[in-house]
Amino acid sequence: MSTLDIFRLDGRVALVSGGGGAIGSALAVGLAGAGASVAVGEIDAERAEAAAVRIRALGVDCLAIAADVTDPAGAERAAAETVDRFGRLDIIVNAVGGGAGKVIHDAQDYPLEDWDWIFELNLRSTLLATQAAVRHMIAAGNGGRVLNISSVRAQLGIASGYSAYVAAKGAVSSLTRQWATEWATHGITVNAIAPTFVDTPQVAMLLGDPVFKAGVLARIPLGRVGETSDLVGPALFFCSDAASFVTGQILTIDGGLTATQ
Ligand SMILES: NC(=O)c1ccc[n+]([C@@H]2O[C@H](COP(=O)([O-])OP(=O)(O)OC[C@H]3O[C@@H](n4cnc5c(N)ncnc54)[C@H](O)[C@@H]3O)[C@@H](O)[C@H]2O)c1
């Protein structure tokens, strides 16, 4: 057995919630490349199918599921269809979220409607998709992996109207630790990755402002924003046997940004 085999996911089944998105699709393709069968759960059926096409091109089985995971029935169906198709569910990756750049408001006037939307997109989606998946994991008794996507904004404020997003991601990080504590008894590990800006459509407008981008880059020791490919190795680590004794951890992926604070 090669040392690298501890990163392999052959025989495992992953559901990537939001797997049609910029980060979700990169992680779904990464998990498939390590041998996992992958289900892509997505509210946008076309995005789900596009990710599935990329995964099938690797010769890996992939199921595209159109589902809204902020709806309990949608989250339940995504998990159930994964199990129906592949016979098991070992890994849930929560890549639904974001929205921060669309609802920038001064903290003292942050509108409740946008607050609720950000919490629904980032926290409720993570809660419901995970609950549905973990119920299957507990029933099967094979352990499992939960990987959440938090953000450096869970620990760092930002002078640009992000109140709801920082609060929602703070809650995602807290839930990561709470779930790790509760589900350890079932052999289920729960971890999170917490990136800084990743070059994706979600942040294209913000990073398109040269002054804003220069300010961001000046604070990142490695001198660049993240790429979706930067997240694949850490995700694979957490989802594989390489991280069997690692749970409740939040790994910042930020080119050294938080090291400077
Ligand atoms: N892009 C960044 O710079 C960055 C930085 C730190 C953290 N993150 C986090 O990474 C995650 C993914 O971000 P992204 O940039 O890939 O965003 P994205 O918008 O490209 O991907 C999110 C995907 O989720 C899907 N989705 C939205 N609502 C859904 C629902 N109710 N049910 C099912 N699917 C739904 C969308 O259709 C989309 O494909 C988010 O949690 C975001 O907060 C992103």
The ligand as an SDF file (V2000), in Angstrom:
LIG
                    3D

 44 48  0  0  0  0  0  0  0  0999 V2000
  -15.9400   32.7270   -3.5600 N   0  0  0  0  0  0  0  0  0  0  0  0
  -15.2620   33.1370   -2.4900 C   0  0  0  0  0  0  0  0  0  0  0  0
  -14.4160   34.0480   -2.5220 O   0  0  0  0  0  0  0  0  0  0  0  0
  -15.5150   32.4770   -1.1680 C   0  0  0  0  0  0  0  0  0  0  0  0
  -14.6640   32.7720   -0.0770 C   0  0  0  0  0  0  0  0  0  0  0  0
  -14.9120   32.1670    1.1530 C   0  0  0  0  0  0  0  0  0  0  0  0
  -15.9740   31.2940    1.2930 C   0  0  0  0  0  0  0  0  0  0  0  0
  -16.7700   31.0410    0.2160 N   0  0  0  0  0  0  0  0  0  0  0  0
  -17.9010   30.1260    0.4110 C   0  0  0  0  0  0  0  0  0  0  0  0
  -17.7830   29.0420   -0.4780 O   0  0  0  0  0  0  0  0  0  0  0  0
  -19.1040   28.5600   -0.7760 C   0  0  0  0  0  0  0  0  0  0  0  0
  -19.2620   28.4400   -2.2810 C   0  0  0  0  0  0  0  0  0  0  0  0
  -19.0490   29.7050   -2.8760 O   0  0  0  0  0  0  0  0  0  0  0  0
  -18.9490   29.8910   -4.4570 P   0  0  0  0  0  0  0  0  0  0  0  0
  -18.1240   31.0800   -4.7090 O   0  0  0  0  0  0  0  0  0  0  0  0
  -18.5860   28.5840   -5.0950 O   0  0  0  0  0  0  0  0  0  0  0  0
  -20.4680   30.2430   -4.7970 O   0  0  0  0  0  0  0  0  0  0  0  0
  -21.3670   29.7920   -6.0580 P   0  0  0  0  0  0  0  0  0  0  0  0
  -22.5270   30.7040   -6.0920 O   0  0  0  0  0  0  0  0  0  0  0  0
  -20.5150   29.6760   -7.2780 O   0  0  0  0  0  0  0  0  0  0  0  0
  -21.8340   28.3360   -5.6440 O   0  0  0  0  0  0  0  0  0  0  0  0
  -22.9380   28.1110   -4.8070 C   0  0  0  0  0  0  0  0  0  0  0  0
  -23.8390   27.1040   -5.4940 C   0  0  0  0  0  0  0  0  0  0  0  0
  -24.9190   26.8130   -4.6250 O   0  0  0  0  0  0  0  0  0  0  0  0
  -26.1090   26.7210   -5.4100 C   0  0  0  0  0  0  0  0  0  0  0  0
  -27.2470   27.0150   -4.5330 N   0  0  0  0  0  0  0  0  0  0  0  0
  -27.6650   28.2270   -4.0950 C   0  0  0  0  0  0  0  0  0  0  0  0
  -28.7490   28.0950   -3.3170 N   0  0  0  0  0  0  0  0  0  0  0  0
  -29.0140   26.7690   -3.2520 C   0  0  0  0  0  0  0  0  0  0  0  0
  -30.0110   26.0010   -2.6040 C   0  0  0  0  0  0  0  0  0  0  0  0
  -30.9480   26.5960   -1.8480 N   0  0  0  0  0  0  0  0  0  0  0  0
  -29.9950   24.6690   -2.7550 N   0  0  0  0  0  0  0  0  0  0  0  0
  -29.0450   24.0560   -3.5280 C   0  0  0  0  0  0  0  0  0  0  0  0
  -28.0820   24.7390   -4.1810 N   0  0  0  0  0  0  0  0  0  0  0  0
  -28.0580   26.0750   -4.0300 C   0  0  0  0  0  0  0  0  0  0  0  0
  -25.9340   27.7770   -6.4930 C   0  0  0  0  0  0  0  0  0  0  0  0
  -26.7630   27.5160   -7.6210 O   0  0  0  0  0  0  0  0  0  0  0  0
  -24.4490   27.6540   -6.8020 C   0  0  0  0  0  0  0  0  0  0  0  0
  -24.1980   26.7720   -7.8690 O   0  0  0  0  0  0  0  0  0  0  0  0
  -20.0640   29.5410   -0.0990 C   0  0  0  0  0  0  0  0  0  0  0  0
  -20.4410   29.0370    1.1570 O   0  0  0  0  0  0  0  0  0  0  0  0
  -19.2240   30.7860    0.0900 C   0  0  0  0  0  0  0  0  0  0  0  0
  -19.6670   31.5830    1.1600 O   0  0  0  0  0  0  0  0  0  0  0  0
  -16.5730   31.5970   -1.0050 C   0  0  0  0  0  0  0  0  0  0  0  0
  1  2  1  0
  2  3  2  0
  2  4  1  0
  4  5  1  0
  4 44  2  0
  5  6  2  0
  6  7  1  0
  7  8  2  0
  8  9  1  0
  8 44  1  0
  9 10  1  0
  9 42  1  0
 10 11  1  0
 11 12  1  0
 11 40  1  0
 12 13  1  0
 13 14  1  0
 14 15  2  0
 14 16  1  0
 14 17  1  0
 17 18  1  0
 18 19  2  0
 18 20  1  0
 18 21  1  0
 21 22  1  0
 22 23  1  0
 23 24  1  0
 23 38  1  0
 24 25  1  0
 25 26  1  0
 25 36  1  0
 26 27  1  0
 26 35  1  0
 27 28  2  0
 28 29  1  0
 29 30  1  0
 29 35  2  0
 30 31  1  0
 30 32  2  0
 32 33  1  0
 33 34  2  0
 34 35  1  0
 36 37  1  0
 36 38  1  0
 38 39  1  0
 40 41  1  0
 40 42  1  0
 42 43  1  0
M  CHG  2   8   1  16  -1
M  END
$$$$
